[in-house]
Amino acid sequence: PRIRAEIERCLDEIEQAAVELTEGRARFTLHSAIAEGADRYAADAALARHWRLVTPLPFEPERYEQDFGGDRESIAHFQKLLWASRSVRPIRAEEVDEAHGPAAPDAAVGR
């Protein structure tokens, strides 16, 4: 609950600042790899506010689902967010190669 509340607070601040700067014409997009935990909390909160969701992924969706340990609820949530995404783009092999190391796919998503 504390993390979700902090995400909501941050999104509130972003919206307030953007609305002031754009005189109410702001549009919002969240980029998220929709991993379990805070990524999904943020994606759910952004979608509830009618923000766009753009989803760079460290792997193809089918491969990424393996990281959820067969948890059907987690996989269903992931798939729901994929469908809600305006754009889904697995990271290219060249981008992973540039990042190096065991966490290269996740580092490439961050870039």
Backbone hydrogen bonds, N-H to C=O, Kabsch-Sander energy under -0.5 kcal/mol:
donor,donor_aa,acceptor,acceptor_aa,energy
5,A,1,P,-2.4
6,E,2,R,-2.1
7,I,3,I,-2.4
8,E,4,R,-2.4
9,R,5,A,-2.3
10,C,6,E,-2.5
11,L,7,I,-2.7
12,D,8,E,-2.4
13,E,9,R,-2.2
14,I,10,C,-2.4
15,E,11,L,-2.6
16,Q,12,D,-2.7
17,A,13,E,-2.5
18,A,14,I,-2.5
19,V,15,E,-2.7
20,E,16,Q,-2.1
21,L,17,A,-2.3
22,T,18,A,-2.3
23,E,19,V,-0.7
23,E,20,E,-0.5
24,G,19,V,-2.1
25,R,22,T,-0.9
30,L,52,R,-2.8
32,S,30,L,-0.6
32,S,54,V,-2.4
40,R,35,A,-1.0
40,R,37,G,-0.7
41,Y,37,G,-2.1
42,A,38,A,-2.7
43,A,39,D,-2.2
44,D,40,R,-2.9
45,A,41,Y,-2.3
46,A,42,A,-2.8
47,L,43,A,-2.5
48,A,44,D,-2.1
49,R,45,A,-1.0
49,R,46,A,-0.6
50,H,47,L,-1.7
51,W,46,A,-2.7
52,R,28,F,-2.8
54,V,30,L,-2.8
55,T,87,S,-3.4
57,L,89,R,-2.0
63,R,60,E,-0.5
64,Y,60,E,-2.6
65,E,61,P,-2.3
66,Q,62,E,-0.5
66,Q,63,R,-1.0
67,D,64,Y,-1.8
68,F,65,E,-1.8
69,G,66,Q,-1.3
70,G,65,E,-0.6
71,D,68,F,-2.0
72,R,70,G,-0.8
75,I,71,D,-2.5
76,A,72,R,-2.6
77,H,73,E,-2.2
78,F,74,S,-2.5
79,Q,75,I,-2.7
80,K,76,A,-2.3
81,L,77,H,-2.3
82,L,78,F,-2.3
83,W,79,Q,-2.3
84,A,80,K,-1.5
85,S,81,L,-1.0
85,S,82,L,-0.8
86,R,53,L,-3.5
87,S,53,L,-1.0
89,R,55,T,-2.6
91,I,57,L,-2.8
95,E,92,R,-0.6
96,V,92,R,-1.7
97,D,93,A,-2.6
98,E,94,E,-1.7
99,A,95,E,-1.0
99,A,96,V,-0.6
100,H,96,V,-1.4
104,A,101,G,-1.7
107,A,103,A,-2.5
108,A,104,A,-2.7
109,V,105,P,-1.7
110,G,106,D,-1.8
111,R,107,A,-1.4
